[in-house]
Amino acid sequence: MMATLDVDGNYEFLSAALRDAASDLEQLIGTHRSLVDEFEGHGWTGLDGLDGAGTHVGAVIDNLSAVAERIGVGGQIVRDALTANHMITRASKASLGHG
């Protein structure tokens, strides 16, 4: 499902969805690390690929969190600009103190 970004605040929904995805991945990576530790505890070796995958997922989590933050901040800036633009376009000379 694709959300439309508009002045009604859908950017907040998108930002929250990205934060939720990052949180879900954090839970997944926690399970992943527990399993790797369990395997290593039983003497398994050669699990470098799993460690690498865990590191990659950690980077994805960081990126999702950063994008969620940027969307939240950027969306608010756009909302504020649209609100200001709307106020300016609706202003009359009298409301601005002229006339």
N, C-alpha and C positions, 0 to 999 in steps of 0.2 A: 504494500500500500504506500502511495506517495503522498506526502502532505504538501499543501500549497503554502508558501510563505507569503503572508500578507499582514496588513496592519492590525488584524484581529488577534494576533498573538500566537499564530501557529509556530513561530520560531521557538516559543517556550516549549511547545509540545515536542518539537524536534530536538531541542537541547536536552530535555528530560529523557527522551527515548535513547539518545546517545549515552547519557549518564547511566541509564538502566542497562544498556548493552555492556558498558565498561564494568559495571558491578557484576553482571552475570559472568563476564569473562574472568573477573577476579576470583569468583567462586570456582570456576572451572580450573583456573591455574592453581588454585589452592589444592584441589583434588589431584591435579596432575603432579604437583610437587610431592604430595603425600605418597602417591603411587611410586614415583621415582625413588623416594627415600625407602619405601618398603622393599622394592626390588633390590636396591643397593644393600639394604640390611640383610638380605638373604644371599648376598654374595654375587649378585648379577654384576657384570661389567659391560663396558661398551655402550653405555647409555648416554653418550655425549650428544647424540642426535635428539634425544628427548630433552636434554638440558637446553639445547639450542632452540628447540620448538618452544619451550617455556619462556626463554628469553625473548623470542619473537612475539609471543602472545603478550608478554609484559609491555613490549614497545607499542603494540596495537592498543592496549588498554590506555597507556599514556597519551597516545595520539587521539583516541576517542574522547578522552577527558578534556584535552586541549581544544579540540574542535567544538565540543559541547559548550565550553566556556566562551569561545569566540563567537559562536552563534548566539548565545545568550546576550553578550555585550553588544555585538553588532546589531542584533535584532532590536534591542532597546534603543540604540542610536537611530535606527531607521524609523522606529515607531515615533520617537520624539521629533524627528525631522518632518515626518508626515503630519503629525499633529500641529507643529509650528506652521507648516505650509498651509494646512487647512485653515488655521486661524488667520493667517495673513490674507489668503484669498477671500475670506468671508468678511474681512474688516471693511468698514466704511470710513469715509472721511470723518464723520462725526465720532465714531468709536476710537479713532486715532487722535482726536482732539483738534481736528481741522473742520471748520465749517460751522 
